[in-house]
């Protein structure tokens, strides 16, 4: 079976033109992305797939997303691999559609691709106006249909918001709100793992039918969520490499920057799950 290397870059929070970097970062996030690309060049292999798992921009206009599209196009050509991007809660959906895509795909942005015996699914968990995420009913139906049609393929799921798990107890207000619905769709299928970002700290856990969940750190800055009411932000940058080999899955974190000083804090009034479902996710 083909050995695969998947690069996951999450939460780049690229600064829109004319803005200052979020959370008082001293290093421009565009420079941090450049350093990640340079680090990928040093690897002893070319990646088979690169995935940006959301919060591509910290807001941004169509022109900003067009600039990102140019970087992605360059990465595709240089590394001779597939590159996929997902939306996060900080992304501007309409600006992304106008600047990055040739046509508006509809109410959400989800797709899939196949490499060898592996299927990769890219879900859209962004809901406008919310930090937390949901996967819409229409996406869940789409995902379930394709999983049933390819029972011999191993499926890897990518989305911005992490599923609920033992290391997410302080983050219920921010993560995927309908974890149980997604797990119900995945149940009984050959799932290689679920890969997310959003919380700005790396973690791994097993949930559901022993499904591997891997949450990537951020390419832009780290958030220490140990104190549930006061999260600490530090200058940092990392990405991770997912290796798939003969049915086995491993993850390596590439930490390129980590500074000790707290550059900002985030106050959290409540860490509980949200009680209201936004009607938009049923579109």
N, C-alpha and C positions, 0 to 999 in steps of 0.2 A: 504494500500500500504506500501511496505517496506521502512523504513527510512534508508537512506544511508549517510555515512560519507566518503568523498573523501579527502585525504591529497594531496595537491599540493606543491611540492618542486621545485623551479625553480632556474636556474642559479647558480649551485653549484660551477662552475669554479674550480673543483678539480685540485690540482697542480700535474703535472706529476713528476715522480721520478727524483730527481736531480735538479729540477727547484726551483725557489723562487716563492712565491705566487704573483699573478697578482696585480698590483696597490699598491705595498708596504704594503700589509696587514700584520699586526703583528700576527694575529691568523691564523694558517694553515686552509684552507677550509675543509680539511678532519676532523679536530677537530670540525668545525662548523657543519658538517653533523652529526658527532657523538652526538653533543649536541641536534640536532633536533630529532634524533632517541630516545635519552633519554627522551625528552619532550613528544614524542608520547607515550612512555611507561606510562606516568603519566595521560593520558587521561582516562576518565571514560568509554570508549568504545574502541573496536578495529576497525580500519578503514576497510571499505569494499574494498577500492582501494587506492593505492598510485601512483601518477603520477609525474615523473620528466620531467618538460617541457623545456628541452634543455640546451645547454651550460653545459653539464655534466662535461667535462674536459676543461681545458684551453690549448688546443692542445692535446698532449699525444700520447703514443704508444699503441700497442696491449696489452702489459703487464699492462699498466695503466687501460685500459678498462676491462681487466680480473680481476683486483683488484676490480673495481667498481661492476662487475658482482657478485663477492663474497659477497659484502655488500648487494646487492639487493637480492641475494639468501637467505641470513640470514634474511632480513626483511620479505620476503615472509613467511618463516618458523615461525618466532617469532610472527608476527602479523596475521598469517593465512589469508592472503588476497592477492589479485592480485596486482602486481607492474608492471607498464609500464614506459618506458623511451622514450624520443624523442631527436632528434638531434637539436642542435643550431648552429649558425654561427661559434662559436669558436671550435666546435667539429671536430675531424679528422674522416671523414666518413670511409675511408678504415681501419684505426686502430680500429674503433668501430666494423666494420664488422669482422675483423680478431680476435679481442680479446673478444668481447661480444657475438657475434652471432655464431651459429654453421655453418651457411651458408650465403653467400652473397645474400640478398633479391632482388637485382636488382638496378634500377636507383634511387629509393627512399625507405624510410623505413616508411610505414604507415600500420596501422591495426585497428581492431575494436573488441569490446567484448560486451556482454550483461549481465546485472545484473537485474533480474526481468523484469520490464516494461521499462527499460532504456537501450539505446544503447550508447556506448562510442566510439568515433572516434578519432584516434590519427594520425594527419597529419604531414608530413615532409615538412617544409617550408625552409629548408636549401638549399642554392645554393652556391657551392664552389666558393670562391673568392669574395663573397659579404657579407657585414654586413646585408643588407636588405634581406627580404624574399619574396618568391613567392610560391604559391601552383600550381603545374604543371597541365596542361590540363588533363592528364591521371588520376591524383588523383581526380580532380573535377568530372570527369565522373564516377569514382569509387564511390565517395561519393554520388553523385546524384542518382545513381542506387540503392544503399543500402537504402537511405532515402525513395525512392519511394516504395521499397519492404517491408518496415516496417512502414506504415503510423500511426499505433496505438502506436508506441514506442516513448518515449521522447528521443531526441538526445542531447548529450553533446559533444562538439568539443574541442579538445586540440591540440595546436600547439605552436611553440616557438615564432613566431613574432605576435605582436598584430595587430588587424585590425585598420584601420583608424577610428578616433573618435574625439570628441571635446577636449579631453585632450592629444591628440597626435600631436597637431599642430607644436610643436617644434621638432618632431621626424620623420617627413615624409621621411627623407633620410634613416631611419633605419628600419621602420616597414614593414608590409606586403604590397607589391606594387600593388597586384591585389585584393584588398579588394572587389571591386565591383563585380568581377567575383565569388568570394566565396559567397558573399551575395545573388547573383542571384541563386546559387545552393540551398542555405538554404531557400529561399523565399517559403512560403506556407507550410513549414514543422513544426513539433512540436519540436522546439529547446529550450532546457533548458538553454543553455548558451554557450558562447565561452570563453575558458580559455587559457591565454598565459603568457609570461614572457618577457625576453629580455631587457627591458628598465631599469630594476633595481629600479623601484618605483611602488608602488601599486596604482591602479586607477580602476574605474568602470564607464561604460557608456552604454547607449542604442543607437543602430543604426539599420538601415534596418527596418524590421517589428518588431520594439521594441525588438530586440534581445539583451539580457544581455551579455555584454562583461566585463570580469574581468581579470585584469593584476596583476600578483603576483609580490611582491618584490623579492629580491635576497637572497639566502641562504649565499652568500659570501660577498657582499658589496653593499652599497646604492649609487645611482647616482642622484644628484639634477640637473635636466635639466631646471630649471627656466630661467637661462640665456641661450638663444638659441645657442650662440657661444662658451660658456665656461661652461662645465658641471663639477660639483664638486663631487669627490668620497670620501665616508666616510666608515669607518669600521662599519659593521652591519651584521645582520643575521635574517632572518624571513622565515616563511612558512605559508601556509593558509589551512584552513579546509572548504570544501564545504559541506553543509548539504542539502540534498534533502528529503523533507518530504511532502507527499500528494500534489505533484505538485508544491510546493513552493521551492525556492532555496535561501539559505543564505550563506554568506561567513564571516569567522572569521579569522583575521590575528593574528598569534602568533609571536610576536616580541621578539627575544631572546637576541639580542645585538644591541645597537645603540650608537655610540660614536660621539661626536660633531666635532672632529678635521678633517680638510680636509687633506686626505693623498695623493691625486693626482688630477689633472685636465685633462680634455679632450677638446681639441680645435676642433670646428666643423666649417668647411669652409662654408657649405651650408646646410640648413635644408630642401631643396626642395625634392620632389619625384625624383627618378632617371628617366632619359629619355630613357634609353636603357634596353630592356629585354634580359637577357642572353639566348642564344639558348639552353642551357642545360635543361631548365625547360620543353622543349617540348619532352624530351626523354621518 
